[in-house]
Amino acid sequence: MRPKQWIKNLLVFAAFVFTINERWRPLSDSMWSLLGRSAATFALFCLISSSIYLLNDVLDAEKDRQHPTKRNRPVAAGQLRPAVAVLTAVLLMPACLVAAYWLSPPFAGIVVGYLVLQFGYIFLLKNLVLLDVFILAVGFVLRAISGAVVIGAAISPWLYIVTLLGALFLGLCKRRNELLLLDSAAGDHRKNLASYTPSLVDSLTSIAASSTIMAYSLYTFTSPRLPADNLMMLTIPFVIFGLFRYLYLAHTQNAGGSPEEIFLKDRPLLGTIGLWILCTGLILSLRR
């Protein structure tokens, strides 16, 4: 179920964080209620995404056995029977849909859309060059939208643009890792990898990184939902350094294949994220 990858589902809390200055006072009952709804959304997305991982690992078991790191996945390594993985996924999906509808009917609709998108990805779209990365990125955007829907928050479109661009950046770094790790056998592991080249991926990654920085910068001083004093601009250096640090690790250690490993283990990046959260929280909570 890849619990390490649940870290990406923390994106559902973005709506809570970026609207805290509009309606809530710290430690108020309403704040805790909405935080609880966000936490429930996070938990459901963890289970929903895990159901997709289970099906994907069953479908890709043979190819994963030829991969230097993916061969350690439980299904590929023979530690988990495919039938058990499929049964767990089949039970999780309807259970999560019912829970999502109970939490928020619109959220249930997003979950259905996410599942349809992911089914399309694991059965077909992951073999289509460039489109595969966009599908992964849209999954991140749906997480951000879900976080807003369950608490009834209206989020600036800039947040969705930044999320899409940042996810494209991570996805391209992942493709670069696969190309370098598998070398000439990349196309055998996944058909579309034969259509990528390291130079192409590096160019696209540079575009995605630059666009992410620009979009986030514009967001900090143009969004009407942020404090009018433009103090959110103070968080821009953290975003720039975070992207630079990730690129450094991807190029010097070829570590872009597992974003969750980088976010959990690299201390400079962890520190940057922590400072960004602290700075953002202070600005949004104090400048109401």
C-alpha positions, 0 to 999 in steps of 0.5 A: 500500500506504499505508506511512504507515498501517503506524504503526497496526500498532505496536499489536501491540507493546503485549503485549510492552511491558505484560508485560515486567515479568512474565517477562523481564529486559532484554537476556535471550535470551527477551526478544529472541526474543519481540521478534522474534516481535512484529516479525514480527507487525508486518510481517505485519499491514502486508502484510495491511492493505496487501492490503485497502488495494489492493482498497479503492482499486480499488473506490473509485477513481471516488469517490476521484477526486472527493475533494480528497485521496484523488484522489492515491491511485495507483489513482485518479490513474492511476499504478497499474493496477487489475489490478496492485493486485488481483493484488498483493492476491490474492498477498499474502493467502495468503502472509501466511496461511501465514506467520501460521500458521507463526508461530502457528496462533491468529494465523492464525485472527485474520488470517482473522477480520480479513480477513473483517471487512475484506471485509465493510467494503469491500463493505458495512459502510462504508456503515452509519452508526456501524457503520462506525466500530466495524468500524474500531475492532475492527480495532485490537483484533485487532491488540492481540490478535495481539500477545498471541497470538504471544508467549503473553502474557495481557493485561488486558481493560482494554487491549482496552477502551482500544484500542477506545475510542481507535480509536473516537475516531480514527475519529470524528475522521476522519468529522468531517474528511470532513464538513467537507472535502466539505461538501454532497458528503459523501453523494455520496462515501460514503452513510453520511456523509449520516447524520452531522452535525458536531454529532453527531460532535463529541458522540460524539467527546467521549464517546469521548475521556472514556471513553478517559481513564477506562478508561486511568486505571482500567487503570493502578491496577486491572490485576493485571498492572501493578506493585502500586505504582500508578506507572503512574498517572504516565502518565495525564497523557500520555494526556490531553494526547495526546487534547487535542492531537489534538482541538485539531488536529482542530478548529483545522486539520481534521487528523483525516482522516489520523491517521498524518500527525498522529502522524508530523509533529506535534512536541508529539504526537510528544514526548508519545508519546515521553515516554509510551513512556519513562515506561511502559518505565521503570516496567514494566522497573524495577518487576518 
